[in-house]
Amino acid sequence: MKKIILSIILSLLSFSLVACKADDQKSENILSVPELTAREKAILENSSEHSFLIDFSVDDTYKEMSVWVEKYEFGKLVKPEMGRMTTGIEKNGTIIFTTSKTDDDQKRSMFNVSIQNHDGTDTFTYPETIDEMDSSVWGNAGKLIINSTNKLALASICYSSGNEGIRSLSTGFYGDTEGHIDELKEYDVVYLLRSEFTK
C-alpha cells in the first residue's frame, strides 16, 4: 500500500513540475535541478528517505532516454544496470529518484525511478538490501549538458562504515564520471543514478 501511495504522490508531483515549466523551458539539451516549493519539499521528505528531482530539456533530435541505478562496492561496479528503463521522450520532463525503507525490514529499501514527460509517466521499482553503515552522504549534479555519447551520473548515495568524516562526491564527478571514478573507492557502497539520451 505504501508503494502505491508513494507512486501516486510522485506522479502528481512530477505532473505539477512539468506543467509549471512546460512553457518556460527552451530545448537546450540540459539536465538541471528544479527549485522546489516548501510544499513539494515536505511531500518528498515525508514520503521517502532520499529524493532527487532532475529536469531535462532536449531538442527534437533526441527520441529516447534510459535510466538505471549502478551499485559500486569500494569503487568496483558490482551491479551494472539495476532496473534499467528506456522510454520515448519529447522536449522536456522530469526524472524522479527516491528511496524508502520497507515497513517489514528496515535493511530493505525500495528504489523508485520515474520519468515523466508529455507522453506520461514510466516508473520502475527495485528492491535493494542495504546494510547498516556508520555514515552516508548523497548529492546530485547541478546542471549537465546532454549529448548522445555520455552516460551521465545524475545522483549518488554513498555509504561508509568508517568512523572518520565522509564527504560527498566532487561536482566534477557528475560531468566526467569516468575521469573521477576513483572517488568511489573512498566509500563502502555507492549507488549512482545514470542516464543516457539517444537520437
C-alpha positions as a printed Julia matrix, in Angstrom:
199×3 Matrix{Float64}:
  0.0    0.0     0.0
  2.84   2.37    0.91
  4.4    1.71   -2.51
  1.15   2.62   -4.3
  0.69   5.82   -2.29
  4.32   6.83   -2.95
  3.88   6.2    -6.68
  0.72   8.33   -6.76
  2.41  11.17   -4.86
  5.45  11.08   -7.16
  3.26  11.08  -10.27
  1.22  14.05   -9.08
  4.37  15.93   -8.1
  6.03  15.29  -11.44
  2.91  16.37  -13.37
  2.8   19.64  -11.45
  6.5   20.3   -12.03
  6.29  19.66  -15.76
  3.1   21.7   -16.12
  4.73  24.67  -14.38
  7.83  24.6   -16.55
  6.42  23.47  -19.89
  6.1   26.98  -21.29
  9.28  28.33  -19.73
 11.95  25.95  -20.99
 13.58  26.07  -24.36
 15.15  22.94  -25.8
 18.75  23.38  -24.67
 19.8   19.73  -24.19
 20.4   20.14  -20.47
 19.73  18.43  -17.16
 19.13  20.65  -14.15
 17.81  20.53  -10.6
 14.49  22.38  -10.21
 13.68  24.79   -7.39
 11.04  23.15   -5.22
  8.33  24.85   -3.23
  8.15  24.25    0.51
  5.14  22.02   -0.08
  6.94  19.88   -2.67
  9.95  19.51   -0.35
  7.69  18.47    2.52
  5.95  15.84    0.39
  9.27  14.33   -0.68
 10.8   14.43    2.81
  7.78  12.73    4.37
  7.38  10.06    1.71
 10.99   8.99    1.1
 14.38   8.52    2.71
 16.3   10.12   -0.18
 14.83  12.03   -3.1
 16.21  13.62   -6.25
 14.4   15.54   -8.97
 16.16  16.34  -12.22
 14.55  18.24  -15.09
 15.61  17.55  -18.65
 15.14  19.62  -21.78
 16.09  18.28  -25.2
 15.72  19.32  -28.82
 13.76  17.33  -31.41
 16.74  15.14  -32.36
 16.54  13.16  -29.09
 13.9   10.43  -29.19
 14.64   8.17  -26.19
 16.26   8.14  -22.8
 17.28   5.39  -20.42
 17.81   5.5   -16.67
 19.19   2.9   -14.28
 20.96   2.53  -10.95
 24.51   1.2   -10.59
 25.95  -0.25   -7.39
 29.65   0.03   -6.52
 31.5   -1.57   -3.6
 34.85   0.03   -2.75
 34.97   1.51   -6.26
 34.19  -1.73   -8.1
 31.0   -2.0   -10.17
 29.03  -4.97   -8.77
 25.52  -4.36  -10.17
 25.71  -2.56  -13.53
 22.16  -1.73  -14.62
 19.65  -2.24  -11.84
 16.12  -1.62  -13.13
 17.17  -0.17  -16.5
 14.22   1.57  -18.13
 14.02   3.12  -21.61
 11.23   5.41  -22.74
 10.4    7.78  -25.56
 10.81  11.48  -24.8
  9.72  14.76  -26.27
 11.17  18.18  -25.39
 11.19  18.27  -21.57
 10.29  16.32  -18.49
 11.39  15.26  -15.04
 13.34  12.32  -13.62
 12.42  11.42  -10.04
 14.61   9.07   -7.97
 13.54   8.16   -4.43
 14.46   5.54   -1.88
 12.29   4.4     1.0
 12.55   1.73    3.68
 10.03  -1.09    3.61
  7.86  -1.5     6.69
  8.71  -5.13    7.33
 12.51  -4.98    7.01
 14.5   -1.83    7.78
 17.52  -3.16    5.84
 15.46  -3.38    2.68
 14.95  -0.26    0.59
 12.82   0.34   -2.45
 14.44   2.34   -5.25
 11.79   4.16   -7.26
 12.66   5.9   -10.52
 10.1    7.73  -12.66
 10.44   9.55  -15.96
  7.62  11.99  -16.61
  7.13  13.9   -19.82
  4.44  14.7   -22.38
  3.79  11.01  -23.12
  3.01  10.23  -19.46
  4.99   8.6   -16.67
  7.14   5.46  -16.73
  8.29   4.0   -13.42
 10.43   1.18  -12.14
 10.77  -0.04   -8.58
 13.79  -2.06   -7.5
 14.22  -3.67   -4.04
 17.7   -3.47   -2.53
 19.13  -4.67    0.79
 21.36  -2.03    2.36
 23.45  -2.97    5.4
 23.58  -0.51    8.28
 26.58   1.83    7.91
 28.07   4.48   10.19
 27.54   7.35    7.78
 26.04   8.27    4.44
 26.05  11.23    2.1
 24.1   12.0    -1.05
 24.2   14.53   -3.83
 23.31  15.28   -7.4
 24.51  17.14  -10.45
 23.6   20.81  -10.59
 23.44  21.27  -14.36
 24.74  19.0   -17.12
 24.87  19.23  -20.89
 23.21  16.28  -22.61
 24.95  14.61  -25.53
 24.4   11.23  -27.12
 27.88   9.89  -26.3
 27.77  10.18  -22.5
 26.19   8.05  -19.82
 25.62  10.78  -17.27
 25.65  10.33  -13.49
 22.68  12.28  -12.13
 22.65  11.46   -8.42
 24.57   9.49   -5.81
 24.01   7.87   -2.43
 27.28   6.89   -0.7
 27.71   4.78    2.45
 30.78   4.32    4.64
 31.43   2.13    7.68
 34.44   4.16    8.82
 34.28   6.5    11.8
 36.15   9.33   10.08
 34.25  12.05    8.25
 32.57  11.39    4.95
 32.28  13.89    2.12
 30.14  13.93   -0.97
 31.41  13.28   -4.48
 33.03  16.25   -6.2
 31.0   18.4    -8.57
 33.36  17.31  -11.36
 32.31  13.7   -10.81
 28.88  14.19  -12.38
 30.16  15.9   -15.53
 33.07  13.45  -16.03
 32.28  10.24  -14.16
 34.91   8.12  -15.91
 37.62  10.69  -15.17
 36.67  10.78  -11.47
 35.73   7.11  -10.98
 38.49   6.63   -8.37
 36.46   8.79   -5.96
 34.14   5.8    -5.45
 36.95   3.86   -3.72
 36.52   6.11   -0.66
 33.14   4.52    0.15
 31.98   1.02    1.1
 28.9    1.25   -1.14
 27.79   3.8    -3.74
 24.55   3.89   -5.72
 24.58   6.05   -8.85
 21.55   7.1   -10.87
 22.73   7.11  -14.5
 21.09   8.21  -17.74
 21.64   8.02  -21.45
 19.9   10.04  -24.17
 19.67   8.66  -27.72
 18.74  10.2   -31.05
